[in-house]
Amino acid sequence: MPVSPALTVLQLGELASPPALLVGLLLLALVIVVGRVVLAIAWRLVLIALVVVTLLWVLGVLGLA
């Protein structure tokens, strides 16, 4: 038996109210912003590690390290 969209909204109760939706969207935005900052830092660390490992490998191949 198909469920109508109106019935689904009624079953959500307080979660479907505008303030609850606003809080949920604000929390989602916060998670996305924090995730972007963390990923930006992680990318920098990975790139720095890549350069350091490459330099050490090249120095090792040349017999300087």
PDBQT receptor file of N, H, CA, C and O in Angstrom, charges set to zero:
ATOM      1  N   MET A   1       0.843  -1.169   0.000  1.00  0.00    +0.000 N 
ATOM      2  CA  MET A   1       0.000   0.000   0.000  1.00  0.00    +0.000 C 
ATOM      3  C   MET A   1       0.895   1.240   0.000  1.00  0.00    +0.000 C 
ATOM      4  O   MET A   1       1.720   1.388   0.902  1.00  0.00    +0.000 OA
ATOM      5  N   PRO A   2       0.759   2.130  -0.976  1.00  0.00    +0.000 N 
ATOM      6  CA  PRO A   2       1.606   3.325  -1.022  1.00  0.00    +0.000 C 
ATOM      7  C   PRO A   2       1.276   4.290   0.108  1.00  0.00    +0.000 C 
ATOM      8  O   PRO A   2       0.122   4.425   0.515  1.00  0.00    +0.000 OA
ATOM      9  N   VAL A   3       2.312   4.958   0.604  1.00  0.00    +0.000 N 
ATOM     10  H   VAL A   3       3.249   4.848   0.273  1.00  0.00    +0.000 HD
ATOM     11  CA  VAL A   3       2.149   5.919   1.688  1.00  0.00    +0.000 C 
ATOM     12  C   VAL A   3       2.169   7.311   1.089  1.00  0.00    +0.000 C 
ATOM     13  O   VAL A   3       3.076   7.657   0.332  1.00  0.00    +0.000 OA
ATOM     14  N   SER A   4       1.163   8.112   1.429  1.00  0.00    +0.000 N 
ATOM     15  H   SER A   4       0.426   7.831   2.044  1.00  0.00    +0.000 HD
ATOM     16  CA  SER A   4       1.095   9.463   0.884  1.00  0.00    +0.000 C 
ATOM     17  C   SER A   4       2.112  10.363   1.586  1.00  0.00    +0.000 C 
ATOM     18  O   SER A   4       2.421  10.140   2.757  1.00  0.00    +0.000 OA
ATOM     19  N   PRO A   5       2.639  11.379   0.891  1.00  0.00    +0.000 N 
ATOM     20  CA  PRO A   5       3.603  12.295   1.522  1.00  0.00    +0.000 C 
ATOM     21  C   PRO A   5       3.031  13.011   2.734  1.00  0.00    +0.000 C 
ATOM     22  O   PRO A   5       3.752  13.259   3.699  1.00  0.00    +0.000 OA
ATOM     23  N   ALA A   6       1.751  13.346   2.700  1.00  0.00    +0.000 N 
ATOM     24  H   ALA A   6       1.165  13.144   1.916  1.00  0.00    +0.000 HD
ATOM     25  CA  ALA A   6       1.146  14.032   3.845  1.00  0.00    +0.000 C 
ATOM     26  C   ALA A   6       1.169  13.145   5.080  1.00  0.00    +0.000 C 
ATOM     27  O   ALA A   6       1.421  13.621   6.186  1.00  0.00    +0.000 OA
ATOM     28  N   LEU A   7       0.908  11.865   4.895  1.00  0.00    +0.000 N 
ATOM     29  H   LEU A   7       0.704  11.478   3.996  1.00  0.00    +0.000 HD
ATOM     30  CA  LEU A   7       0.939  10.938   6.025  1.00  0.00    +0.000 C 
ATOM     31  C   LEU A   7       2.355  10.812   6.577  1.00  0.00    +0.000 C 
ATOM     32  O   LEU A   7       2.536  10.709   7.790  1.00  0.00    +0.000 OA
ATOM     33  N   THR A   8       3.346  10.818   5.714  1.00  0.00    +0.000 N 
ATOM     34  H   THR A   8       3.199  10.901   4.728  1.00  0.00    +0.000 HD
ATOM     35  CA  THR A   8       4.735  10.717   6.159  1.00  0.00    +0.000 C 
ATOM     36  C   THR A   8       5.108  11.930   6.996  1.00  0.00    +0.000 C 
ATOM     37  O   THR A   8       5.756  11.781   8.032  1.00  0.00    +0.000 OA
ATOM     38  N   VAL A   9       4.716  13.129   6.574  1.00  0.00    +0.000 N 
ATOM     39  H   VAL A   9       4.190  13.250   5.732  1.00  0.00    +0.000 HD
ATOM     40  CA  VAL A   9       5.015  14.339   7.333  1.00  0.00    +0.000 C 
ATOM     41  C   VAL A   9       4.310  14.302   8.681  1.00  0.00    +0.000 C 
ATOM     42  O   VAL A   9       4.878  14.720   9.690  1.00  0.00    +0.000 OA
ATOM     43  N   LEU A  10       3.087  13.809   8.706  1.00  0.00    +0.000 N 
ATOM     44  H   LEU A  10       2.626  13.469   7.887  1.00  0.00    +0.000 HD
ATOM     45  CA  LEU A  10       2.366  13.725   9.973  1.00  0.00    +0.000 C 
ATOM     46  C   LEU A  10       3.043  12.753  10.929  1.00  0.00    +0.000 C 
ATOM     47  O   LEU A  10       3.028  12.968  12.141  1.00  0.00    +0.000 OA
ATOM     48  N   GLN A  11       3.631  11.697  10.404  1.00  0.00    +0.000 N 
ATOM     49  H   GLN A  11       3.643  11.522   9.420  1.00  0.00    +0.000 HD
ATOM     50  CA  GLN A  11       4.279  10.714  11.260  1.00  0.00    +0.000 C 
ATOM     51  C   GLN A  11       5.575  11.260  11.857  1.00  0.00    +0.000 C 
ATOM     52  O   GLN A  11       6.017  10.778  12.900  1.00  0.00    +0.000 OA
ATOM     53  N   LEU A  12       6.194  12.255  11.218  1.00  0.00    +0.000 N 
ATOM     54  H   LEU A  12       5.835  12.647  10.371  1.00  0.00    +0.000 HD
ATOM     55  CA  LEU A  12       7.425  12.827  11.750  1.00  0.00    +0.000 C 
ATOM     56  C   LEU A  12       7.165  13.690  12.976  1.00  0.00    +0.000 C 
ATOM     57  O   LEU A  12       8.065  13.888  13.792  1.00  0.00    +0.000 OA
ATOM     58  N   GLY A  13       5.969  14.195  13.116  1.00  0.00    +0.000 N 
ATOM     59  H   GLY A  13       5.238  14.034  12.453  1.00  0.00    +0.000 HD
ATOM     60  CA  GLY A  13       5.603  14.967  14.296  1.00  0.00    +0.000 C 
ATOM     61  C   GLY A  13       6.429  16.228  14.442  1.00  0.00    +0.000 C 
ATOM     62  O   GLY A  13       6.486  17.050  13.527  1.00  0.00    +0.000 OA
ATOM     63  N   GLU A  14       7.073  16.385  15.599  1.00  0.00    +0.000 N 
ATOM     64  H   GLU A  14       7.026  15.717  16.342  1.00  0.00    +0.000 HD
ATOM     65  CA  GLU A  14       7.855  17.588  15.903  1.00  0.00    +0.000 C 
ATOM     66  C   GLU A  14       9.079  17.738  15.004  1.00  0.00    +0.000 C 
ATOM     67  O   GLU A  14       9.564  18.854  14.818  1.00  0.00    +0.000 OA
ATOM     68  N   LEU A  15       9.584  16.655  14.450  1.00  0.00    +0.000 N 
ATOM     69  H   LEU A  15       9.190  15.749  14.601  1.00  0.00    +0.000 HD
ATOM     70  CA  LEU A  15      10.763  16.735  13.586  1.00  0.00    +0.000 C 
ATOM     71  C   LEU A  15      10.480  17.464  12.281  1.00  0.00    +0.000 C 
ATOM     72  O   LEU A  15      11.407  17.941  11.626  1.00  0.00    +0.000 OA
ATOM     73  N   ALA A  16       9.222  17.557  11.900  1.00  0.00    +0.000 N 
ATOM     74  H   ALA A  16       8.469  17.169  12.432  1.00  0.00    +0.000 HD
ATOM     75  CA  ALA A  16       8.861  18.226  10.653  1.00  0.00    +0.000 C 
ATOM     76  C   ALA A  16       8.546  19.703  10.860  1.00  0.00    +0.000 C 
ATOM     77  O   ALA A  16       8.207  20.397   9.902  1.00  0.00    +0.000 OA
ATOM     78  N   SER A  17       8.652  20.193  12.083  1.00  0.00    +0.000 N 
ATOM     79  H   SER A  17       8.928  19.629  12.861  1.00  0.00    +0.000 HD
ATOM     80  CA  SER A  17       8.354  21.603  12.334  1.00  0.00    +0.000 C 
ATOM     81  C   SER A  17       9.496  22.471  11.804  1.00  0.00    +0.000 C 
ATOM     82  O   SER A  17      10.647  22.036  11.784  1.00  0.00    +0.000 OA
ATOM     83  N   PRO A  18       9.184  23.688  11.377  1.00  0.00    +0.000 N 
ATOM     84  CA  PRO A  18      10.242  24.568  10.838  1.00  0.00    +0.000 C 
ATOM     85  C   PRO A  18      11.425  24.801  11.781  1.00  0.00    +0.000 C 
ATOM     86  O   PRO A  18      12.565  24.778  11.315  1.00  0.00    +0.000 OA
ATOM     87  N   PRO A  19      11.212  25.025  13.091  1.00  0.00    +0.000 N 
ATOM     88  CA  PRO A  19      12.393  25.207  13.953  1.00  0.00    +0.000 C 
ATOM     89  C   PRO A  19      13.284  23.959  14.008  1.00  0.00    +0.000 C 
ATOM     90  O   PRO A  19      14.509  24.079  14.035  1.00  0.00    +0.000 OA
ATOM     91  N   ALA A  20      12.693  22.786  14.023  1.00  0.00    +0.000 N 
ATOM     92  H   ALA A  20      11.698  22.689  14.001  1.00  0.00    +0.000 HD
ATOM     93  CA  ALA A  20      13.484  21.563  14.058  1.00  0.00    +0.000 C 
ATOM     94  C   ALA A  20      14.250  21.376  12.751  1.00  0.00    +0.000 C 
ATOM     95  O   ALA A  20      15.400  20.937  12.758  1.00  0.00    +0.000 OA
ATOM     96  N   LEU A  21      13.611  21.709  11.634  1.00  0.00    +0.000 N 
ATOM     97  H   LEU A  21      12.677  22.065  11.628  1.00  0.00    +0.000 HD
ATOM     98  CA  LEU A  21      14.301  21.620  10.343  1.00  0.00    +0.000 C 
ATOM     99  C   LEU A  21      15.437  22.624  10.274  1.00  0.00    +0.000 C 
ATOM    100  O   LEU A  21      16.504  22.316   9.743  1.00  0.00    +0.000 OA
ATOM    101  N   LEU A  22      15.223  23.824  10.805  1.00  0.00    +0.000 N 
ATOM    102  H   LEU A  22      14.356  24.075  11.237  1.00  0.00    +0.000 HD
ATOM    103  CA  LEU A  22      16.260  24.846  10.808  1.00  0.00    +0.000 C 
ATOM    104  C   LEU A  22      17.464  24.409  11.640  1.00  0.00    +0.000 C 
ATOM    105  O   LEU A  22      18.610  24.563  11.218  1.00  0.00    +0.000 OA
ATOM    106  N   VAL A  23      17.196  23.866  12.818  1.00  0.00    +0.000 N 
ATOM    107  H   VAL A  23      16.265  23.741  13.161  1.00  0.00    +0.000 HD
ATOM    108  CA  VAL A  23      18.283  23.377  13.672  1.00  0.00    +0.000 C 
ATOM    109  C   VAL A  23      19.029  22.248  12.978  1.00  0.00    +0.000 C 
ATOM    110  O   VAL A  23      20.258  22.200  13.022  1.00  0.00    +0.000 OA
ATOM    111  N   GLY A  24      18.312  21.353  12.348  1.00  0.00    +0.000 N 
ATOM    112  H   GLY A  24      17.314  21.392  12.312  1.00  0.00    +0.000 HD
ATOM    113  CA  GLY A  24      18.960  20.253  11.634  1.00  0.00    +0.000 C 
ATOM    114  C   GLY A  24      19.829  20.741  10.498  1.00  0.00    +0.000 C 
ATOM    115  O   GLY A  24      20.936  20.238  10.301  1.00  0.00    +0.000 OA
ATOM    116  N   LEU A  25      19.341  21.721   9.741  1.00  0.00    +0.000 N 
ATOM    117  H   LEU A  25      18.443  22.130   9.901  1.00  0.00    +0.000 HD
ATOM    118  CA  LEU A  25      20.138  22.271   8.640  1.00  0.00    +0.000 C 
ATOM    119  C   LEU A  25      21.353  23.040   9.153  1.00  0.00    +0.000 C 
ATOM    120  O   LEU A  25      22.423  22.986   8.546  1.00  0.00    +0.000 OA
ATOM    121  N   LEU A  26      21.193  23.753  10.264  1.00  0.00    +0.000 N 
ATOM    122  H   LEU A  26      20.323  23.797  10.756  1.00  0.00    +0.000 HD
ATOM    123  CA  LEU A  26      22.335  24.450  10.851  1.00  0.00    +0.000 C 
ATOM    124  C   LEU A  26      23.399  23.470  11.328  1.00  0.00    +0.000 C 
ATOM    125  O   LEU A  26      24.592  23.705  11.137  1.00  0.00    +0.000 OA
ATOM    126  N   LEU A  27      22.975  22.384  11.942  1.00  0.00    +0.000 N 
ATOM    127  H   LEU A  27      22.006  22.193  12.097  1.00  0.00    +0.000 HD
ATOM    128  CA  LEU A  27      23.938  21.365  12.376  1.00  0.00    +0.000 C 
ATOM    129  C   LEU A  27      24.644  20.730  11.182  1.00  0.00    +0.000 C 
ATOM    130  O   LEU A  27      25.848  20.478  11.232  1.00  0.00    +0.000 OA
ATOM    131  N   LEU A  28      23.903  20.474  10.115  1.00  0.00    +0.000 N 
ATOM    132  H   LEU A  28      22.925  20.679  10.074  1.00  0.00    +0.000 HD
ATOM    133  CA  LEU A  28      24.508  19.917   8.905  1.00  0.00    +0.000 C 
ATOM    134  C   LEU A  28      25.530  20.881   8.317  1.00  0.00    +0.000 C 
ATOM    135  O   LEU A  28      26.611  20.464   7.901  1.00  0.00    +0.000 OA
ATOM    136  N   ALA A  29      25.194  22.176   8.281  1.00  0.00    +0.000 N 
ATOM    137  H   ALA A  29      24.317  22.515   8.619  1.00  0.00    +0.000 HD
ATOM    138  CA  ALA A  29      26.129  23.184   7.776  1.00  0.00    +0.000 C 
ATOM    139  C   ALA A  29      27.385  23.237   8.639  1.00  0.00    +0.000 C 
ATOM    140  O   ALA A  29      28.492  23.361   8.116  1.00  0.00    +0.000 OA
ATOM    141  N   LEU A  30      27.221  23.143   9.951  1.00  0.00    +0.000 N 
ATOM    142  H   LEU A  30      26.321  23.042  10.376  1.00  0.00    +0.000 HD
ATOM    143  CA  LEU A  30      28.367  23.153  10.860  1.00  0.00    +0.000 C 
ATOM    144  C   LEU A  30      29.282  21.955  10.606  1.00  0.00    +0.000 C 
ATOM    145  O   LEU A  30      30.504  22.101  10.569  1.00  0.00    +0.000 OA
ATOM    146  N   VAL A  31      28.696  20.784  10.433  1.00  0.00    +0.000 N 
ATOM    147  H   VAL A  31      27.704  20.665  10.463  1.00  0.00    +0.000 HD
ATOM    148  CA  VAL A  31      29.484  19.581  10.155  1.00  0.00    +0.000 C 
ATOM    149  C   VAL A  31      30.250  19.738   8.842  1.00  0.00    +0.000 C 
ATOM    150  O   VAL A  31      31.411  19.339   8.751  1.00  0.00    +0.000 OA
ATOM    151  N   ILE A  32      29.617  20.309   7.838  1.00  0.00    +0.000 N 
ATOM    152  H   ILE A  32      28.673  20.633   7.912  1.00  0.00    +0.000 HD
ATOM    153  CA  ILE A  32      30.275  20.484   6.536  1.00  0.00    +0.000 C 
ATOM    154  C   ILE A  32      31.423  21.476   6.641  1.00  0.00    +0.000 C 
ATOM    155  O   ILE A  32      32.499  21.236   6.093  1.00  0.00    +0.000 OA
ATOM    156  N   VAL A  33      31.209  22.593   7.342  1.00  0.00    +0.000 N 
ATOM    157  H   VAL A  33      30.335  22.788   7.788  1.00  0.00    +0.000 HD
ATOM    158  CA  VAL A  33      32.271  23.596   7.480  1.00  0.00    +0.000 C 
ATOM    159  C   VAL A  33      33.454  23.032   8.255  1.00  0.00    +0.000 C 
ATOM    160  O   VAL A  33      34.602  23.204   7.845  1.00  0.00    +0.000 OA
ATOM    161  N   VAL A  34      33.186  22.366   9.365  1.00  0.00    +0.000 N 
ATOM    162  H   VAL A  34      32.253  22.227   9.699  1.00  0.00    +0.000 HD
ATOM    163  CA  VAL A  34      34.267  21.767  10.160  1.00  0.00    +0.000 C 
ATOM    164  C   VAL A  34      34.986  20.701   9.337  1.00  0.00    +0.000 C 
ATOM    165  O   VAL A  34      36.213  20.607   9.382  1.00  0.00    +0.000 OA
ATOM    166  N   GLY A  35      34.242  19.907   8.594  1.00  0.00    +0.000 N 
ATOM    167  H   GLY A  35      33.245  19.983   8.557  1.00  0.00    +0.000 HD
ATOM    168  CA  GLY A  35      34.858  18.879   7.753  1.00  0.00    +0.000 C 
ATOM    169  C   GLY A  35      35.756  19.476   6.693  1.00  0.00    +0.000 C 
ATOM    170  O   GLY A  35      36.818  18.925   6.402  1.00  0.00    +0.000 OA
ATOM    171  N   ARG A  36      35.350  20.595   6.108  1.00  0.00    +0.000 N 
ATOM    172  H   ARG A  36      34.487  21.042   6.344  1.00  0.00    +0.000 HD
ATOM    173  CA  ARG A  36      36.185  21.257   5.092  1.00  0.00    +0.000 C 
ATOM    174  C   ARG A  36      37.490  21.736   5.690  1.00  0.00    +0.000 C 
ATOM    175  O   ARG A  36      38.541  21.603   5.063  1.00  0.00    +0.000 OA
ATOM    176  N   VAL A  37      37.445  22.296   6.899  1.00  0.00    +0.000 N 
ATOM    177  H   VAL A  37      36.591  22.405   7.409  1.00  0.00    +0.000 HD
ATOM    178  CA  VAL A  37      38.660  22.786   7.559  1.00  0.00    +0.000 C 
ATOM    179  C   VAL A  37      39.587  21.623   7.873  1.00  0.00    +0.000 C 
ATOM    180  O   VAL A  37      40.789  21.695   7.619  1.00  0.00    +0.000 OA
ATOM    181  N   VAL A  38      39.034  20.558   8.420  1.00  0.00    +0.000 N 
ATOM    182  H   VAL A  38      38.058  20.499   8.626  1.00  0.00    +0.000 HD
ATOM    183  CA  VAL A  38      39.852  19.391   8.770  1.00  0.00    +0.000 C 
ATOM    184  C   VAL A  38      40.477  18.775   7.518  1.00  0.00    +0.000 C 
ATOM    185  O   VAL A  38      41.649  18.400   7.532  1.00  0.00    +0.000 OA
ATOM    186  N   LEU A  39      39.706  18.670   6.444  1.00  0.00    +0.000 N 
ATOM    187  H   LEU A  39      38.754  18.975   6.433  1.00  0.00    +0.000 HD
ATOM    188  CA  LEU A  39      40.250  18.109   5.210  1.00  0.00    +0.000 C 
ATOM    189  C   LEU A  39      41.321  19.005   4.601  1.00  0.00    +0.000 C 
ATOM    190  O   LEU A  39      42.286  18.505   4.024  1.00  0.00    +0.000 OA
ATOM    191  N   ALA A  40      41.167  20.311   4.718  1.00  0.00    +0.000 N 
ATOM    192  H   ALA A  40      40.383  20.718   5.187  1.00  0.00    +0.000 HD
ATOM    193  CA  ALA A  40      42.191  21.222   4.203  1.00  0.00    +0.000 C 
ATOM    194  C   ALA A  40      43.503  21.018   4.946  1.00  0.00    +0.000 C 
ATOM    195  O   ALA A  40      44.570  20.996   4.333  1.00  0.00    +0.000 OA
ATOM    196  N   ILE A  41      43.428  20.869   6.257  1.00  0.00    +0.000 N 
ATOM    197  H   ILE A  41      42.561  20.887   6.756  1.00  0.00    +0.000 HD
ATOM    198  CA  ILE A  41      44.630  20.620   7.057  1.00  0.00    +0.000 C 
ATOM    199  C   ILE A  41      45.212  19.254   6.711  1.00  0.00    +0.000 C 
ATOM    200  O   ILE A  41      46.428  19.116   6.580  1.00  0.00    +0.000 OA
ATOM    201  N   ALA A  42      44.370  18.258   6.564  1.00  0.00    +0.000 N 
ATOM    202  H   ALA A  42      43.382  18.370   6.670  1.00  0.00    +0.000 HD
ATOM    203  CA  ALA A  42      44.837  16.907   6.243  1.00  0.00    +0.000 C 
ATOM    204  C   ALA A  42      45.544  16.889   4.891  1.00  0.00    +0.000 C 
ATOM    205  O   ALA A  42      46.572  16.227   4.749  1.00  0.00    +0.000 OA
ATOM    206  N   TRP A  43      45.017  17.598   3.898  1.00  0.00    +0.000 N 
ATOM    207  H   TRP A  43      44.181  18.136   4.014  1.00  0.00    +0.000 HD
ATOM    208  CA  TRP A  43      45.661  17.640   2.585  1.00  0.00    +0.000 C 
ATOM    209  C   TRP A  43      47.045  18.251   2.684  1.00  0.00    +0.000 C 
ATOM    210  O   TRP A  43      47.988  17.756   2.066  1.00  0.00    +0.000 OA
ATOM    211  N   ARG A  44      47.177  19.311   3.446  1.00  0.00    +0.000 N 
ATOM    212  H   ARG A  44      46.411  19.713   3.948  1.00  0.00    +0.000 HD
ATOM    213  CA  ARG A  44      48.493  19.945   3.606  1.00  0.00    +0.000 C 
ATOM    214  C   ARG A  44      49.473  18.979   4.252  1.00  0.00    +0.000 C 
ATOM    215  O   ARG A  44      50.620  18.877   3.818  1.00  0.00    +0.000 OA
ATOM    216  N   LEU A  45      49.036  18.275   5.278  1.00  0.00    +0.000 N 
ATOM    217  H   LEU A  45      48.104  18.358   5.630  1.00  0.00    +0.000 HD
ATOM    218  CA  LEU A  45      49.920  17.318   5.946  1.00  0.00    +0.000 C 
ATOM    219  C   LEU A  45      50.337  16.191   5.005  1.00  0.00    +0.000 C 
ATOM    220  O   LEU A  45      51.491  15.764   5.018  1.00  0.00    +0.000 OA
ATOM    221  N   VAL A  46      49.409  15.712   4.196  1.00  0.00    +0.000 N 
ATOM    222  H   VAL A  46      48.471  16.059   4.185  1.00  0.00    +0.000 HD
ATOM    223  CA  VAL A  46      49.731  14.642   3.249  1.00  0.00    +0.000 C 
ATOM    224  C   VAL A  46      50.724  15.140   2.204  1.00  0.00    +0.000 C 
ATOM    225  O   VAL A  46      51.663  14.424   1.856  1.00  0.00    +0.000 OA
ATOM    226  N   LEU A  47      50.532  16.342   1.708  1.00  0.00    +0.000 N 
ATOM    227  H   LEU A  47      49.770  16.923   1.991  1.00  0.00    +0.000 HD
ATOM    228  CA  LEU A  47      51.464  16.883   0.711  1.00  0.00    +0.000 C 
ATOM    229  C   LEU A  47      52.851  17.115   1.299  1.00  0.00    +0.000 C 
ATOM    230  O   LEU A  47      53.853  16.849   0.635  1.00  0.00    +0.000 OA
ATOM    231  N   ILE A  48      52.924  17.605   2.528  1.00  0.00    +0.000 N 
ATOM    232  H   ILE A  48      52.110  17.821   3.067  1.00  0.00    +0.000 HD
ATOM    233  CA  ILE A  48      54.217  17.797   3.192  1.00  0.00    +0.000 C 
ATOM    234  C   ILE A  48      54.905  16.450   3.383  1.00  0.00    +0.000 C 
ATOM    235  O   ILE A  48      56.101  16.323   3.120  1.00  0.00    +0.000 OA
ATOM    236  N   ALA A  49      54.170  15.457   3.833  1.00  0.00    +0.000 N 
ATOM    237  H   ALA A  49      53.199  15.560   4.047  1.00  0.00    +0.000 HD
ATOM    238  CA  ALA A  49      54.743  14.122   4.014  1.00  0.00    +0.000 C 
ATOM    239  C   ALA A  49      55.230  13.553   2.690  1.00  0.00    +0.000 C 
ATOM    240  O   ALA A  49      56.285  12.922   2.644  1.00  0.00    +0.000 OA
ATOM    241  N   LEU A  50      54.489  13.763   1.626  1.00  0.00    +0.000 N 
ATOM    242  H   LEU A  50      53.632  14.276   1.663  1.00  0.00    +0.000 HD
ATOM    243  CA  LEU A  50      54.883  13.281   0.309  1.00  0.00    +0.000 C 
ATOM    244  C   LEU A  50      56.210  13.906  -0.129  1.00  0.00    +0.000 C 
ATOM    245  O   LEU A  50      57.084  13.210  -0.646  1.00  0.00    +0.000 OA
ATOM    246  N   VAL A  51      56.357  15.202   0.078  1.00  0.00    +0.000 N 
ATOM    247  H   VAL A  51      55.647  15.767   0.498  1.00  0.00    +0.000 HD
ATOM    248  CA  VAL A  51      57.596  15.889  -0.293  1.00  0.00    +0.000 C 
ATOM    249  C   VAL A  51      58.759  15.386   0.549  1.00  0.00    +0.000 C 
ATOM    250  O   VAL A  51      59.838  15.129   0.014  1.00  0.00    +0.000 OA
ATOM    251  N   VAL A  52      58.561  15.242   1.849  1.00  0.00    +0.000 N 
ATOM    252  H   VAL A  52      57.685  15.451   2.283  1.00  0.00    +0.000 HD
ATOM    253  CA  VAL A  52      59.632  14.785   2.743  1.00  0.00    +0.000 C 
ATOM    254  C   VAL A  52      60.073  13.372   2.385  1.00  0.00    +0.000 C 
ATOM    255  O   VAL A  52      61.271  13.100   2.304  1.00  0.00    +0.000 OA
ATOM    256  N   VAL A  53      59.126  12.476   2.171  1.00  0.00    +0.000 N 
ATOM    257  H   VAL A  53      58.153  12.697   2.237  1.00  0.00    +0.000 HD
ATOM    258  CA  VAL A  53      59.471  11.087   1.837  1.00  0.00    +0.000 C 
ATOM    259  C   VAL A  53      60.182  11.024   0.489  1.00  0.00    +0.000 C 
ATOM    260  O   VAL A  53      61.138  10.266   0.324  1.00  0.00    +0.000 OA
ATOM    261  N   THR A  54      59.715  11.822  -0.480  1.00  0.00    +0.000 N 
ATOM    262  H   THR A  54      58.939  12.438  -0.347  1.00  0.00    +0.000 HD
ATOM    263  CA  THR A  54      60.359  11.838  -1.794  1.00  0.00    +0.000 C 
ATOM    264  C   THR A  54      61.793  12.344  -1.687  1.00  0.00    +0.000 C 
ATOM    265  O   THR A  54      62.699  11.763  -2.284  1.00  0.00    +0.000 OA
ATOM    266  N   LEU A  55      62.008  13.419  -0.933  1.00  0.00    +0.000 N 
ATOM    267  H   LEU A  55      61.272  13.891  -0.448  1.00  0.00    +0.000 HD
ATOM    268  CA  LEU A  55      63.356  13.943  -0.760  1.00  0.00    +0.000 C 
ATOM    269  C   LEU A  55      64.272  12.932  -0.067  1.00  0.00    +0.000 C 
ATOM    270  O   LEU A  55      65.419  12.746  -0.475  1.00  0.00    +0.000 OA
ATOM    271  N   LEU A  56      63.768  12.288   0.968  1.00  0.00    +0.000 N 
ATOM    272  H   LEU A  56      62.836  12.438   1.299  1.00  0.00    +0.000 HD
ATOM    273  CA  LEU A  56      64.582  11.276   1.655  1.00  0.00    +0.000 C 
ATOM    274  C   LEU A  56      64.896  10.105   0.735  1.00  0.00    +0.000 C 
ATOM    275  O   LEU A  56      66.000   9.562   0.782  1.00  0.00    +0.000 OA
ATOM    276  N   TRP A  57      63.950   9.711  -0.091  1.00  0.00    +0.000 N 
ATOM    277  H   TRP A  57      63.053  10.152  -0.129  1.00  0.00    +0.000 HD
ATOM    278  CA  TRP A  57      64.192   8.607  -1.028  1.00  0.00    +0.000 C 
ATOM    279  C   TRP A  57      65.247   9.000  -2.056  1.00  0.00    +0.000 C 
ATOM    280  O   TRP A  57      66.152   8.220  -2.357  1.00  0.00    +0.000 OA
ATOM    281  N   VAL A  58      65.127  10.210  -2.592  1.00  0.00    +0.000 N 
ATOM    282  H   VAL A  58      64.392  10.843  -2.348  1.00  0.00    +0.000 HD
ATOM    283  CA  VAL A  58      66.105  10.675  -3.593  1.00  0.00    +0.000 C 
ATOM    284  C   VAL A  58      67.479  10.779  -2.960  1.00  0.00    +0.000 C 
ATOM    285  O   VAL A  58      68.467  10.355  -3.560  1.00  0.00    +0.000 OA
ATOM    286  N   LEU A  59      67.563  11.328  -1.769  1.00  0.00    +0.000 N 
ATOM    287  H   LEU A  59      66.760  11.672  -1.281  1.00  0.00    +0.000 HD
ATOM    288  CA  LEU A  59      68.850  11.415  -1.075  1.00  0.00    +0.000 C 
ATOM    289  C   LEU A  59      69.423  10.023  -0.799  1.00  0.00    +0.000 C 
ATOM    290  O   LEU A  59      70.632   9.812  -0.896  1.00  0.00    +0.000 OA
ATOM    291  N   GLY A  60      68.554   9.085  -0.457  1.00  0.00    +0.000 N 
ATOM    292  H   GLY A  60      67.572   9.257  -0.378  1.00  0.00    +0.000 HD
ATOM    293  CA  GLY A  60      69.014   7.708  -0.235  1.00  0.00    +0.000 C 
ATOM    294  C   GLY A  60      69.536   7.058  -1.497  1.00  0.00    +0.000 C 
ATOM    295  O   GLY A  60      70.540   6.347  -1.464  1.00  0.00    +0.000 OA
ATOM    296  N   VAL A  61      68.864   7.296  -2.604  1.00  0.00    +0.000 N 
ATOM    297  H   VAL A  61      68.048   7.873  -2.630  1.00  0.00    +0.000 HD
ATOM    298  CA  VAL A  61      69.292   6.737  -3.887  1.00  0.00    +0.000 C 
ATOM    299  C   VAL A  61      70.642   7.323  -4.284  1.00  0.00    +0.000 C 
ATOM    300  O   VAL A  61      71.495   6.620  -4.825  1.00  0.00    +0.000 OA
ATOM    301  N   LEU A  62      70.832   8.609  -4.015  1.00  0.00    +0.000 N 
ATOM    302  H   LEU A  62      70.139   9.180  -3.575  1.00  0.00    +0.000 HD
ATOM    303  CA  LEU A  62      72.089   9.259  -4.356  1.00  0.00    +0.000 C 
ATOM    304  C   LEU A  62      73.204   8.965  -3.333  1.00  0.00    +0.000 C 
ATOM    305  O   LEU A  62      74.356   9.344  -3.547  1.00  0.00    +0.000 OA
ATOM    306  N   GLY A  63      72.869   8.309  -2.252  1.00  0.00    +0.000 N 
ATOM    307  H   GLY A  63      71.933   8.002  -2.078  1.00  0.00    +0.000 HD
ATOM    308  CA  GLY A  63      73.847   7.941  -1.234  1.00  0.00    +0.000 C 
ATOM    309  C   GLY A  63      74.190   9.087  -0.298  1.00  0.00    +0.000 C 
ATOM    310  O   GLY A  63      75.236   9.058   0.350  1.00  0.00    +0.000 OA
ATOM    311  N   LEU A  64      73.339  10.085  -0.215  1.00  0.00    +0.000 N 
ATOM    312  H   LEU A  64      72.489  10.109  -0.741  1.00  0.00    +0.000 HD
ATOM    313  CA  LEU A  64      73.617  11.232   0.644  1.00  0.00    +0.000 C 
ATOM    314  C   LEU A  64      72.924  11.139   2.002  1.00  0.00    +0.000 C 
ATOM    315  O   LEU A  64      73.179  11.951   2.891  1.00  0.00    +0.000 OA
ATOM    316  N   ALA A  65      72.064  10.165   2.154  1.00  0.00    +0.000 N 
ATOM    317  H   ALA A  65      71.857   9.505   1.432  1.00  0.00    +0.000 HD
ATOM    318  CA  ALA A  65      71.370  10.037   3.445  1.00  0.00    +0.000 C 
ATOM    319  C   ALA A  65      71.537   8.628   3.983  1.00  0.00    +0.000 C 
ATOM    320  O   ALA A  65      71.028   8.314   5.059  1.00  0.00    +0.000 OA
TER     321      ALA A  65
